[in-house]
Amino acid sequence: MKLEQRALRFHVRGEALIGIVDVPERPLARGMLILADSSQYRAGSHRQFTLLSRLLAARGVAVMRFDRLGAGDSEGQAALQGLDDIAAAMKEFFIHVPEMKESVILCAGDAAASAALYAAQDARVTGLALLDPVLAPRPAATGGAAETPQPGLRYGPRSAADRLFRRAAAFRRAASRVLGGAVPGQSVTPAQAQAQAGFGGRVLLVCGGAQPPGQDATRGFEEQHPRSRRVEIAHAGLDARRSVWRDAVAFAAASWLGSW
């Protein structure tokens, strides 16, 4: 299948963001937006997502990846990252692939928190693929201020308000256990937990790294979201620059995307 790669430049809060979209000759109605976590830019393994997007595009899936605020070639400050840049990227994605009717978000590590919060408020997002998701914030690489991702993730079907609040409460308890109890600045607010619990789409959990927070988180997802699918890729975490990781993730993602 022929592929077209387009370089994108769009704006949020007056800052320019840089992205790339891989468009198949006959794109499917369901596309994929990729979010790399903060460590990918330092480690350089975000290049795996470039190859991953091409593999998925060859299967008919339109894929967009972009540098978030203050990351890679995009302008702005990483500490100001929120949901605005994800919303701007999603808008641009749908403009450039009009055949697309919905999208999933594939995210790695600490990007999972932002993806979950965004997905809960955009009905076009029908699925989340989480690669070794991390609940706890990563330590800052320098002495300066760093972004603190929202530590909570929670998935569940849309339901009555009372069930939603029960799920949100259960998530707060699970997140507290993962974080080792209440930690100043790292607790999940009721509003955050409620928003994340409102996501009613599909969830794919891809696990393979040696990150205890991520592993604990995925166990919690499975308990609270029985419709989730879990894939284990031994010795192929996010920091492993191996073709086996890329190929296995591409196969798992493509299979999952076509399962509903």
C-alpha positions as a printed Julia matrix, in Angstrom:
260×3 Matrix{Float64}:
   0.0     0.0    0.0
   1.29    3.45  -0.91
   1.99    5.82   1.96
   2.18    9.59   2.09
   4.13   11.28   4.86
   3.23   14.88   5.68
   5.15   17.25   7.92
   2.85   19.41  10.05
   3.26   22.71  11.84
   0.41   23.86  14.04
   0.0    26.09  17.07
  -1.21   26.06  20.64
  -1.08   29.13  22.9
   0.95   30.88  20.24
   3.68   28.21  20.26
   4.49   26.16  17.16
   4.27   22.38  17.4
   5.85   20.01  14.9
   4.28   16.74  13.85
   4.27   14.1   11.15
   1.33   12.11   9.83
   1.64    8.89   7.84
  -1.39    8.57   5.57
  -2.11    5.27   3.77
  -3.51    5.31   0.26
  -6.81    4.0    1.65
  -6.89    4.91   5.34
  -9.16    3.06   7.73
 -11.83    4.93   9.65
  -9.86    4.48  12.89
  -6.5     6.23  13.19
  -3.84    6.45  15.88
  -2.2     9.4   17.65
   1.14    8.56  19.3
   2.4    10.23  22.48
   5.96    9.55  23.62
   6.78    9.91  27.3
   9.27   12.44  28.65
  12.2    10.02  28.82
  11.97    9.08  25.13
  13.54   12.32  23.99
  16.5    11.89  26.33
  17.04    8.21  25.52
  16.45    8.57  21.8
  14.27    5.47  21.67
  11.34    7.6   20.47
  12.72    6.76  17.02
  11.08    3.39  17.49
   7.74    5.18  17.2
   8.75    6.49  13.79
   9.22    2.95  12.54
   6.17    1.74  14.42
   3.97    4.34  12.73
   5.19    3.24   9.31
   4.43   -0.39  10.06
   0.9     0.49  11.16
   0.36    2.83   8.2
   1.29   -0.04   5.89
  -1.69   -1.88   7.4
  -4.02    0.99   6.55
  -3.89    2.86   9.85
  -3.3     6.61   9.59
  -0.79    7.53  12.3
   0.23   10.91  13.67
   3.08   11.63  16.03
   4.2    15.03  17.26
   6.56   16.78  19.63
   4.7    18.14  22.63
   5.26   21.61  24.08
   8.92   22.1   24.88
   9.94   18.7   23.47
  11.89   17.84  20.35
  11.45   20.46  17.64
   8.35   22.08  19.14
   8.38   25.46  20.83
   7.26   26.26  24.36
   8.1    24.9   27.79
   7.64   21.3   28.79
   6.51   22.4   32.25
   3.42   23.95  30.62
   2.28   20.76  28.92
  -1.38   20.0   29.52
  -4.21   18.77  27.36
  -4.2    21.72  24.96
  -1.37   20.4   22.82
  -3.02   16.98  22.56
  -6.29   18.63  21.53
  -4.5    20.73  18.91
  -2.75   17.65  17.52
  -5.99   15.68  17.37
  -7.71   18.54  15.53
  -4.87   18.67  13.0
  -4.98   14.9   12.6
  -8.65   14.87  11.63
  -8.14   17.77   9.23
  -5.4    15.95   7.32
  -7.17   12.57   7.28
 -10.84   13.37   6.55
 -11.6     9.67   6.0
 -10.95    9.11   9.69
 -14.0     8.93  11.97
 -12.31    8.08  15.26
  -8.88    7.66  16.79
  -7.04    5.76  19.47
  -4.1     7.12  21.42
  -0.97    5.03  21.81
   1.15    6.37  24.64
   4.21    5.37  26.58
   5.23    5.69  30.21
   4.23    8.92  31.92
   2.3    10.16  28.87
  -0.49    7.75  29.83
  -1.91   10.1   32.46
  -2.44   12.95  30.01
  -3.82   10.58  27.39
  -6.39    9.17  29.8
  -7.56   12.6   30.91
  -7.88   13.78  27.32
  -9.64   10.63  26.12
 -12.34   11.04  28.76
 -13.41   14.35  27.24
 -13.17   13.6   23.5
 -15.78   11.16  22.18
 -13.7    10.62  19.03
 -11.11    8.75  21.11
 -12.34    5.17  21.27
  -9.27    3.41  22.63
  -6.04    3.75  24.58
  -2.95    1.63  23.96
  -0.63    1.94  26.97
   3.01    0.9   26.72
   4.45    0.31  30.19
   2.28    3.05  31.74
   3.76    4.86  34.75
   1.66    6.34  37.53
   4.32    8.0   39.64
   5.93   11.2   38.28
   9.44   10.8   36.92
  12.17   12.72  38.77
  13.38   15.9   37.12
  16.43   15.49  34.88
  17.84   18.84  36.01
  17.55   21.16  38.94
  14.86   23.2   37.21
  11.14   22.78  37.45
   9.76   19.81  35.58
   6.33   18.73  34.56
   4.55   16.55  37.07
   2.15   14.32  35.17
  -1.16   13.6   36.83
  -0.42   10.31  38.59
  -3.84    8.78  38.26
  -5.17    6.53  35.53
  -8.51    4.82  35.58
 -10.62    3.13  32.96
 -14.16    1.88  32.95
 -17.36    1.94  30.92
 -19.62    4.95  31.01
 -22.32    4.22  33.56
 -24.65    5.71  36.12
 -23.26    8.42  38.36
 -23.15    6.28  41.5
 -21.15    3.56  39.75
 -18.8     6.18  38.35
 -18.08    7.59  41.79
 -17.49    4.13  43.21
 -15.0     3.41  40.45
 -13.29    6.76  41.04
 -12.98    6.01  44.74
 -11.55    2.57  44.0
  -9.02    4.12  41.7
  -7.91    6.66  44.29
  -7.27    3.83  46.73
  -5.32    1.85  44.12
  -3.26    4.89  43.13
  -2.47    5.56  46.77
  -1.13    2.01  47.13
   1.0     2.33  44.0
   2.47    5.61  45.18
   3.2     4.2   48.6
   0.53    6.18  50.4
  -0.36    9.83  50.37
   2.46   11.93  48.98
   2.19   15.73  48.86
   1.58   16.9   45.3
   1.03   13.37  43.97
  -2.52   12.57  45.09
  -5.36   12.01  42.65
  -8.07   14.62  43.03
 -11.72   13.52  42.9
 -12.21   15.54  39.7
  -9.27   13.82  38.0
 -10.36   10.35  39.07
 -13.94   10.99  37.98
 -12.81   12.26  34.57
 -10.53    9.28  34.01
 -13.2     6.85  35.15
 -15.5     8.33  32.52
 -13.52    6.87  29.63
 -15.61    4.12  28.08
 -13.36    2.96  25.25
 -11.11   -0.05  24.77
  -7.76   -0.44  26.51
  -4.65   -2.29  25.34
  -1.91   -2.86  27.91
   1.53   -3.66  26.5
   3.95   -4.63  29.27
   7.54   -5.69  29.08
   9.77   -3.21  30.87
  11.14   -3.42  34.39
   9.07   -0.59  35.84
   7.24   -1.67  39.01
   4.9     1.37  39.02
   3.75    0.57  35.51
   3.29   -3.11  36.27
   1.24   -2.33  39.39
  -0.86    0.1   37.4
  -1.71   -2.41  34.69
  -2.8    -4.94  37.3
  -5.18   -2.34  38.64
  -6.52   -1.64  35.14
  -7.29   -5.3   34.59
  -9.19   -5.51  37.86
 -11.27   -2.43  37.11
 -11.6    -2.86  33.35
 -12.31   -6.49  32.4
 -12.56   -5.58  28.69
  -8.91   -4.59  28.57
  -6.4    -6.68  26.65
  -2.94   -7.36  28.06
   0.14   -8.25  25.99
   3.48   -9.23  27.51
   6.66   -8.65  25.5
   9.53  -10.17  27.45
  12.78   -8.19  27.59
  11.39   -5.52  25.32
  10.72   -2.44  27.42
  10.51    1.12  26.17
  14.26    1.63  26.42
  15.08   -1.4   24.29
  15.87   -0.3   20.75
  15.05   -3.64  19.22
  13.11   -4.64  16.16
  11.43   -7.4   18.19
   9.83   -4.74  20.4
   8.68   -2.66  17.46
   7.31   -5.6   15.48
   5.55   -7.12  18.47
   3.91   -3.82  19.43
   2.86   -3.19  15.82
   1.29   -6.66  15.58
  -0.48   -6.3   18.94
  -1.75   -2.81  18.11
  -2.95   -3.77  14.63
  -4.71   -6.87  15.96
  -6.33   -4.86  18.74
  -7.43   -2.08  16.37
  -9.21   -4.6   14.17
 -10.9    -6.43  17.04
 -13.87   -4.11  17.33
